[in-house]
Amino acid sequence: MKRPSWDEYFMNITNIVLTRSTCLRRQVGAVLVKDRRILATGYNGAPSGIPHCSEVGCIREEKNIPSGERLDICRASHAEANCIAQAARHGGSIYNSTIYCTYYPCLPCVKLIINAGITRLVYGDEYPYPFNLHSIMLNQSSIRVVHIKSCISE
């Protein structure tokens, strides 16, 4: 029996978290970890109390907007943002923590990750963003970025 590394372990957990997603296009999960302890989890879906895309439909799908574009009109909050919001809501400090994401985060989520004081980002899959500013900003920050595939098969 091969034990997974800590990164593999937490990436596998992101794949369980994403199963709660209500996005009709792509399910995404995120897990915040500090000292090998889970601080918060998040998945993409509408804000609390607001109908989900799975209930009312997806405007981006209806308008044939390509993946990675016009994220500003999406009803859902992203997994990374929801993960950070959950930690804030429950009073946990995420400074010097690691965020595990099933996909490379978008520009607004990168800004949140940087400003939250997260020091390490581990992601699974690439995402087809039309611009590269999120990668430039991460490279300019002191955040260590690690690409690792999950052990769970898709």
N, C-alpha and C positions, 0 to 999 in steps of 0.2 A: 504494500500500500504506500503510495506517494502522498505525503502531506503537501497541501498547497502552500506556497509562500504567503506572507501576509498580504501582499498586493493581490495575488490571485484570489485569496480568501475574500477580501473586501470587494473585489471586482465581481465575484460570483454573487455576493449579496446585492450589488446594484441590479443584477439581472432578476432577482426576486422582487426588488422594490419596483422596477418598471412595470411589473404585471398589474399594478394598481392604476397605471396611467389610463386616462380617458380620451387621449388623443386618437383621432381616426387615421392619422397619417404615419406617426412614428412614436413608439413608446420609448421613453427615456427615464433612467433612474440615476440617482446620486446618493452618496453616503459620505457624511463628514466624520472623520476619525481623528482622535488625538490620543497619543500613548496607547495605541492598539485598542481603543474603546470607541464604540459608536456613539456619536453625539447627537446626530439627527439623520433622517433620511428624507428624500424628496423625489417626487415623480411629476411629470408634466400633466397639468390639468387646470381647469378653471379655478379661480380663487374660491375660498371657502364660502359656501352658501349660494354660489352662482351656478346656473345650469352648465353642465359639461357639454363638450362637443358631441360626445356619444349620445346625448339627449336631444340636442338642438341642431346638430350638423356643424360642418366646418366651412367657414366663409372662404378660406384659402383654397379648399378643394373645389367649392362651387365656382370660383373664379379662375380655376386652372392656374394658380400661382405656383411656379416651380419650387421645389424643395430648397430651403435656405434663403428664400426671398420674401420680402414684405412680412417679416416676423412681427412687425408693429401692429398688424391687424388680426393677429392670432388671439383667440379668446383665452388660451391657456397661459399659465405661468410656467416657466421652464423648471425642470427638475432641480437644477443647481440653485435657482432663486428660491424655490420652495424649501429646499434643504437649509439654506441660510436663514430663511424666515422662521422655520421651525425651531432652529437653535435659538434665535432671538426671542421667539415667543415663550420658550421654556427656560430662558435665562442661562443658557450655556455659552461659555466663552469658546469661540472657534479660532482665536488668535493662535498662530503657530500650528494649525491643524493641517490635515490632508483631506482633499476632496477627491472622491472616486466618482467618475462619470462614465456612463456607457458610451457617450459620444464626446468628441472634442467640443468644448463650449463655444457658444456664439459671443459676439462682441459685448452685448449688455451683461451677460453672465460673467465674462472675463473681467469686466469692470467691477462687478460685485465681489468676485473672488479676490481681486487685488485689494480693494478697499476694506474687505473683511479681515485682512491680515493672514489669510490662508497662505501657507508657505510651500505647499506641494500639491500638484495636480496630477492625478493618474487617470488616464482615459482609455477606452477600449477601441472605438471605431472613429474613423474620420467622418466629417459631415460636409456636404458640398456647399460651402458658403461662397457667395460671389466675390467677396472682398477678403483681404488678408490682414486687416488692421488688428483683429483679435490676436493673431499669432505674433505680430510685431509688438503689440503691447505686452504680451506674456514674455517675449524675449527681452524686453526692456525692464521688466520687473525682476525681482529676486526670487520669483516662484520657480521651483524645480518642476519641470514637466516630464512625465514618464508615460510612454505609450506601451500598453500591455493588453493583450487579448484575454478575454475571460476564458475560464476553463469549461464553462457551460456551452454546449454546442447550440447553435441558433436553429 
